[in-house]
Amino acid sequence: MKFPLFTVSTALLLGLNLPAGADDGAPVKSELTAETEMKGSPGQELLRVTNDMWFLLSGVVDRKGADAVAERFDGLITEAEQIGDMLQGEDGMAQDLEALDMLHYRIAEALDDLSMEFESLCRAGCYGSPRLIKTFHRAVEAGLVGEEIVEDLAVPKPPLSESESRQELVRYRRLVEPDKALLATLQAVQDVETANRMIANLKQLTVRLNALLPQKSHQNRGLAASTVRSAREAYAPVEQLLWDIRTEIVRIAGLPGYDDSAFDNFSDALDGVYESLGNTHSAWFSDVFDESFRTDLDDALHENATTSN
């Protein structure tokens, strides 16, 4: 009988004995066993792997990062499963109970932190990364987190048909006009007075962009292979507009007094249009508004605050 890892780790934390596995009560051996015995107890290894998982996931802020960590995270799940197998054995449990007083609070905190990171990335839809989504579902099967955490995280769907892909190409071209209008609106912002005058424009553009969301049946699906090149050509002018919009957002964040409450209403309206921009441009949005964008934004805000003081 195989126990989910979270059940095994909970039993470890409570100091309970689990019934033996299917092999006449013998501990399950794996390639990890010898290495683990050298490093420490199974509980110590569980703590290490859990912390490694949390650290890996905590650095994911965009689609590119989500794709990049998927393979490594999958390997950590395998390690966790092997540790779980050892914890089911009487020897593994007994060995770890000796160090329980030192480990159980740290393991509990690490598992809680990992669960929170899972939930955060699930809310972000794993930034649309099919690789990470698949790995998250595997983590549930391994018992690392509860199934309810990923219940809204859809397994990657099949690619769009050619006709559906052509519909997306038409939608891409329709994004040019509201994007141009958004760029012009942001370029007009030079101080708190002009910012407040642009709030109505931002709200109207949010409505316009929301009207151009992809059909629900098209969401989280890649384009047909035969249309990828055409899609890139259709999206090229939109992508350039996104880069220009990014530049303007960073510039505005550096305006004198932007961190003051006088800009709050403008910032709220900008947040709304930014969210709509991400939803309508989801295929390539993270390529432009990536981790470096957040760094540039933080630098602009920090410089602003330093200058204001």
N, C-alpha and C positions, 0 to 999 in steps of 0.2 A: 504494500500500500504506500503510495507516494503522497507526502504532505506538501501543500503550498509553502513556499519559503516564509511568507509572513506568519504562518501558523507555527512553523519550526522556530522562528526567531522570537515569537511571542512566548512560546514554551520555554525557551532559553531564558528570557527575561524574568519569567515567573518561577523558574526553578522546577518546572514540571518534567515528568518522564513521559516520553512518547512510546507507543508500542513499536515493536521492532518492525523492520521492513519485511519484504516478501522473502528474502533469502535467509530464512531460519534465524533471524535476529542479527545476522552478521552486518557490521558496518559496511556501507557501500564505498568501495575504493575507487579512486579516479587518478588521473595523471597529476592532479593538483595536490594529492595527499602528501607526498614526500616534501614538496615545496612548502606546503602549509605547516607541516611539522617543524620545519626549520625556522619559519617566520614566527610562529606562535600558534595559539589555540584557534579552533574554528571560529569562536566568537570574535577574536581579534581580527581574523581575516574578514569576517562579515562586516565589522566596523570599517576596515580599510576599503573594501569594495563599495560599501554604501557611500562612504565619503567620496570615493573616486567618481561614482555615478553622479552624486550631487554636484561636484566641482565641474564635471564635464557638461552637464545640462545647464548649469547656471551661466555659462558663457554663450549660450545660444540666443542670438538676438535677431536673426534673419534666416531666410531660406538657405542661403549658402552655408551658414554655420550649422543649420539643422542637418543638411545633407552630409556635411563633413564629419559630424560626430556619430552618425548612425552606426557605422561599422564598429567603432570602438565601444560604443554603448552595448551593442549586441554581444561583443566579447565579454564585457563585464557581467552581463546577464548569465552567460555560460559559467563564469567563475562563481557567481552567486548560487547557481543551481548545484554546482559541485560541492560548495560549502554546505548547502542545505542537505545534500545527501549524507555528508559526514556528520552533521548534527543529528540526523536521525539514528545514527548508530549509537549504541550505549557508550562506547569508548569516547566518542566525540562529545557527547553530552556530559559525561562524567568529568572529562578533562576541562570542559568549559565552566562547569559549576564551581570549580575551585577558584576561578577568577571572576565570578559573577559580580561580586560586590564592586569591583573596579570597573566593570564593563557595562552593566545593564543600563545605567542612566545614559551613558554616551551612545550606546546602540539605539536606545529609544529616541534620543534627540536626532541622531543621524537619519533614522528611518522617517521621522516626522518631517525633517527638512527635505528629504528626497521626495516624499509625498507632495509637499507643497510645491516643489519645483515641477513635478509631473503635472499638477493641476494648472499651474501657470502656463506651461507650454501647451497643454490641451486646450485651454481657453484661447490661445493664439493659433490653434489648429496646426501646431507644429510648423507654422509658417508655410504650410502647403507642401512640406517635404514628404513625398510618398515613402522614402526610405525610413525616416524617423517614425512616421505613423505606424508602419509595419512593425518596427522594433518595439514601439510602445505596446502594441497589442501582444507581442511576444512576452513583454515584461509582465503583463497581466496573467498570461497563461503560466508563467513561472511563479506566480504568487508574490511578486515584489510589491504590487499595489492592488487595491481593490478594483473590481471590474467597473464600479460606478464612476470611477475617475475618468475612464476613457469612453463612457457610453455615448458621448456626443462627438467623439472623434471618429469620423468615417474612414473606413478602409479605402485606400485609393481605388478610384473608379476607372473603368476602361476609357481609352481616349475617345475624343469626339469623332463622329463620322465626318466625312468630307463636307457634307452639306451643313452640318452643325459648325464645323470649323470656318466655313465661308461666312456664316452668320456672325461669328466672332470677329472676322476681318472687317465686316461692315461696322460693327460696334466700335472697333479700334479707331476707324477713321472718324467716327462721330465724336470721339473724345477730344479731337483737336481743338474745336471751337471753345468748349468750356475751359480747357486747359489754357488757351491763349487769354481768355477773359480773366482767369485766376492769376496768371502771370502779370497782366496789366494792373490788376487790383493790388497785388503785393508791391509792385514797383511804385505805386502811388503813395505807399506808406513811408513817411519821412519823420513823423513825430506822433505824439499822442493824439493831436487834433486830427491829422489825416487818417490815423489808424481808426479812430472812432467813426469817421465818415465812411470808412470802407466796411464796417460791420454788416450793414444791410446787403452789400454786394456779396460778401462771403456766405451769408445765409442763403441768398438766392442761388449761388453757385453750388452749395451743398445739395439743394433740391434738384438742380439740373444734373449733377453727377449721379445722384441716387436714381434718377430716371434712366441712367445708362448702365446700371448694374447688369452683369451677365445673367442669363436665365438660370433659374434654380437648377434645372437639369444639366446645365453646362458647368456648374461650379465644381472646383476640385478635379477637373478632368483636363488632360493635356490635349493638344491639337493633333489632328491626323498627320501622320508623317509627311504626306504629300503636300501639305499646306504650310509647313513650318517656315520655309523660305519666304513664301508670300506674306505670311504673318509678320515676320521680322521686317520686311520692307514696308508693310502697312503701319507698323508700330514705330518705325524709326523717328518720324517727326514728333510723335507723342513722347517718346523717350527723351528727346532733346528738350522738350518743354518741361519734362519732369526735372531734368538737371537744372534748368534755369529757375524753376520754382524752388528747388532745394536751396540754391544760392540765395534767393530772396528771403527765404525763411531764416536762414542763418544771419543774413544782414540785419533783418528786423530784430532778431534776438539781441543784437549788439547795439541797438539804438539806445541813447541815453535815457535812463529811467524805465527801461522795459520791464525791470523786475518790480516796479512800483504798482500799486493797486489801480492806478489810472489806466493801465493797459489791460486789466483783467477781462473786461467784456470783449475786447478784441481778441485776446488769447483764447477765450472760450469759443468764439466763432471760428478762429483759425483751427482749433482742435477738431471742431466738427467737420470742416471741409477737408482737413488732412485725413480723417478717418474715411470719409467718402472717397477721397482720392485713392487710398489704399485698396478699398473694396472694388473699385471700378478698374484699377490698373494692376490687379493682383498678380498677373503673369510675370511682370518684370519690375514691379514696384520695389521689391527688396534689393534689386540690383543697384538702384539709385539711392534709396533711403536705407542704407546699410549701417553697419556699426560705425563707420567713419563719419556718417551724418550726425549720429548722436554725440560723437566726440567733438565735432565742429560746433555743434549746438551748445554743448557744455562749456567749451572754450569761450564762445561768444558771450554766454551768460555770465561766466566767471569774470571775463575781462570787463564786462559792463558793470558788474557789482563792484569790482576793484576801482574802476574809474569814478563811479558815483560816490564812493567813500573818499 
